[in-house]
């Protein structure tokens, strides 16, 4: 059956028989989770079925990988389970573990081997894996399938605050100017490639800096998600909630320039007809592709700052808070469920005030 297509006034084709990015992603994640569950004890299926209504598919996959690491640790390092296979584990086995076993696992997570590859966990990665294990145990303990929960007797890893990296106002200008004119001095194939991707890259960067959307939300955008009547885009937030995020004139101009030139003249590969942002291979751009693109340009403008799409989101949130002083508005626009998350990041002492403080205290009179 041929795809039904609609051609808008601007010539952008949209296929209504092609699954949306989020529909296809849900199918892919569901199938992947089923495959991972085959590598876990049979009773684990009950846990993942129970958390389905309150978690995203991506979260469940991450938890499944984390729980698998735990059972592999037991089989490789705990003498009781040295000769076990994964299907031999029962709820009695995890009930019999002591807090010291969980502490040993936490130590193991700092550096371990997975399929001959060395894995190291930062504080954040360590905390997530321990959170997954605590949630796993908590499910069975709450339902009285086990009588004790040793994870509750082990302290969770401490997360230290890190300085928030963001772009200053002048750096934002230099970044966008570089994308706009960085190819002026190029020649040959390099210039041709730059010209081919400039409008797209400028649209993506302007969108990220002008709305604060997540990179995962950006890659999921379809052509029909952009509404120039109201200057808004429809994004799928964490947890699966849809939200309209509004944008200003600069974002509008960048999107229109891309959509009515580069995007309109690009013929997408089958299955990617609806994608807003296409790669040079004419497929929907992925998270890694946008991350690499952001890093590529940022290195030229701010080599001393490690800029990622999330840092562009932080840049937007900081600017919005400085302009409005409304932390609740910032939380709403960024899609934070807990305003305390927003306060922690954007209501801290202003960087400008910190710089001023450096010149207030005089050590010697000149």
N, C-alpha and C positions, 0 to 999 in steps of 0.2 A: 504494500500500500504506500503510495507516494505521500510525502509530507505535505500538509496543507500550509501554505505560506501566505503571509500578509505583507504587502509592501506599503509602508507609510509614505506620506507626502515627501519625505526627505530621501526616500529610496532605500531605507534600511529594512531588510527582510527578516521576518520573524516566523519561525515554524511552530505551529501549535501542537504538532504530534510529538515533538521532541520533549523528553522529560526535562523539567527544570534542573538546575544545578543541585538544588537542595534535595529534590526527589531522588535523583540518581545517586547522590552522596549517601542518602539514608539507605538505599538498597545496597550499595557497595559496603557500607559499614556493617550492616546487618549480616551480610554473607561472610565478611571477614571475622566478625565476632563468633559466628558459628564454627569457623575453622579453628579459632584460638581455643574455644571451649573444648574441642576434641583433645587438646593437650593438657587439660586440667582434670582433676578428680570429678567424677560424675555429679557429686553433690553441689559442685560450684554452680551448676545451671540454675538451681533454685535462687541463689543470691542474685545473679545477674537478671533473672526474670523479675525479681522483686524490686530492683532499683530502676527498672526501665522507665516507669512513669515520672521519675524525679531527676533523671540524668540525661545528658545528651549521648548520642551514639558514640561520639568521639571519646567522651569520658569513660564510657563502659569499656571501650577497646583499650584505653590506657590502663584502666584498673585490671583488665584481664591479663595484659602483659606483665603488670606489676605482681599480680598474684602468682603468675607462672614462675617468675623469678624466685619467689618465696619457696615454692615447692622444689624447684631445682636446687636451691640452697640446702634444703633439708636432705635431699638425696645425695648431694655431693659432700656435705660437711658434717651432718649429724650421724654418728655411728649407728643409731637405732634404725635409720632409714637408708643405710648404705646400699642394701640389696632390694630396695623398693622400686617398683615401677609406678608411674603416675596413677594408674587405675587401682592400685592397692590401697591408696589412702582412704581413710574413713574419717568421720567426724570425731571419733574417739582419739585419733592420732593428733589432731590439732588441739583437742581438749587436754591431752596429756602433756603438752609443752609447758615449760616453766618460763617465767619472766626472763631468766638468764638466756634462754634459747632465742627469745625475741631480741634481746640486747646483742647477742652474737650476730644475728641477722642484720641488725642495724649497722654494726661495725663492718660486716661483709659488704654492705651496699656502697660503701665509700669507694671501693675499687674491686671489681670482680670481672670474670671472663664470661662472655656470652657468645656461644658459637665461635670460639677462638678469638673473638675480638675483646679487647680490654674496654671496660665501661667504667667511667667515673661519674659520680653524682655530686652536684653542687648541693648547697643547703636546701635549695628549693626542690630539686629532684629527690633528695633523700626524704624530705618532709612529705612529698606526694606519695612516695611508695609506702611510707609508714602509715599515712592516712588511709591508703587503699587497704592495707592489712587490717587496720583498726576497724574500718567499715565492714570488712569481710567477717571478722570475728564478731562484731557487734550484731550482725544480722542473725547469726545462729544462737548467740547468747540471749538476745531479746526473745527469740522464739522457743527458748528453753531446749534447744537441740543439743547444747553443750552447757555444762554447769559452771564453767569458769572462763574468764576472759583475760589471759595474761597480758594482752596489749595494753590494758588499762593500768597496769602496774609498771609500765615503762614510759619514761618521759619522752615526749615528742622532741625532735631536733629543734634547736633554737634557730630562728631566722633573724639574721642581723640586717639592719636597715642599710640600704645602699643609696649613694647619691643618685638623684634622678638626672639622667642626661637628656638634654633637649636642645633644640636650636634656638639661638638668640634671633631677634627680629632681623638684624642685618644678615645673618646667615641664611635665613629663609629667602630673603631677596636674592642673595648670591646663588643659592641653589637653583631657584627657578630661572634666574637669568642664564645660568650655565647650561641648563637643559635647553633653553630657548636659543642660545647663540654659541654653545660649545662646539658646534660643528663648523663654524665659520672658517676656521683655519685648516680644516681637514681636506683631504683630496682623495680621489679614487674610490675604492670600495668602502673605506672607512666613512667617507662623507656620505656615500649612498646609503649605508646602513643607518647612519645617524639621522638622515632625513626621513628614512622609512619609519623609524620608531619615535621621532621627536614628539609629534602631536599626541601619540598614545602615552608616552612617558610623562609628558607635561600634564596631561589630563589626570593621570593616576596620582602624581605627586601633589597637584593642586587639590584634588579631591581629598586625599589623606590629610593634608595640612589644613584644608578649609572646612572639614566636617568632623575629623577625629575618629572616623570609622576604623574598625579593625581590618587588618589585611585579609583575614578570612571572610569578612563581610564584603570586601572589595572584589575578591575573585569570584564571589557568588552572584555578582550583579548581572542581570540580563538587560537587554536593550529596553524591554518594556518596564523595567523597574525605574527608569528615569522619566520624571514628569516635569517638563519645562513650563507647563501651565502654572504650576505652584512652586517650581524650583525645589523639588524634593526627590529623594531616592528611597525606594523600599528596600530595607535590609532585614536579614534574619539575624536576630541577636542571639547571644548565648542562651541556651535553654529552649530555643525554638520559637521565641516570640518575634512577630513581625513589627517593624517600627518605621515610620517615615522620618527621615533625617533631612532637614532643610539645608540649602546651600545658598551662598551669595552670588553676586555678579561675576566675580573672578572665576569661581568654579563653573558657573554656567557657561562662560565664554570658552573655557578650556575644554569642557565636555562637548560643546557644539562644534568647536574646531575639529576635534578628533572624530566625532560621530559623523559629521557631514563631509569629511574628506577621507582620511585613512580607513576608518571603519566601513564606510559605505562602499569603498572600492576594493575591499578585501573579501574574497569568497571563502567563507569558513568551510572546514572539512565537515562531513556528515556527523551530526550529533553535537556540533558546536555552533549551530546557526544563531542561537539566541544570546550567546555570550557577548557581554559588552566589551571586554578587553581580550583581544586575541594576541597570541604569540606570533612570531615570524613564521612558525609552522602552521599558522591558521587554526590553532586550537585555543581553547580557553586558557588563559594564563593561570598558573598555579601559584600557591603561596611562596614557594621557593624562588620562582622566577621574579616575582615582585620584590622579594627581599634582596635578591642579587642586584636587581636594577637600582634599588634605593642605595645600597652600599656602594655601587659603582660610581654614582654621581656624587654621593656624600664624601667619598674619599678625595675627590677633586676640590671640594669646597671647604670641608672641615676634617682634615686628615688626623687631627688629634682627638676627634670624637668618634666613637663607634656608633654610627647612626643606623637604625633599623626602622621598619615601618611603625613599630610600637613607640619608638622615640618621636616620630612625627605625630603620633596620637597624643603623646605627653606634651609636645609643643603646642598643639591646638588647645588641650585642656588648660594648660598654664595661661595661654593668651586669653582664653575666654574668662577664666577666673579673674585675671588682672583687670579686664575690661568691665566685668559685671559685679565682681565681689559676691556672686550668688553661687554658693557651693552646691545647692540643690539643683539649680539649672545645669551646672556642669555635670553632675551625676546623672541627670535625666538624659542629656544629650549624648553622653558617652555610653549610656546603657548600663551603668553600674546599679546592681540591685541593692547594694549597701552603701549608703552615703558616707559611712566611715572609711570605706576604701578610697573614696574621692578625697576626703579630708586629709588622709595620710599623705596623698601624693601632691595635692594642689593647694592646700591651705597652710603649708609649712612656711617658715620664714622666707620672705622673698629674696631671691638672689641679689637683686639690686641693693636691697637694704644691707645684705651681708657685705657687699662690696663697699658700701658707704661706711660700714663699721670699721673697715680696715684702716680708714684714714682719720678716725675720730680720736683714738688714743695716741698721744704723742710721747715718744720715748725721750727725746732730747729737744730742747728748744733750739731752733735754728737762728 
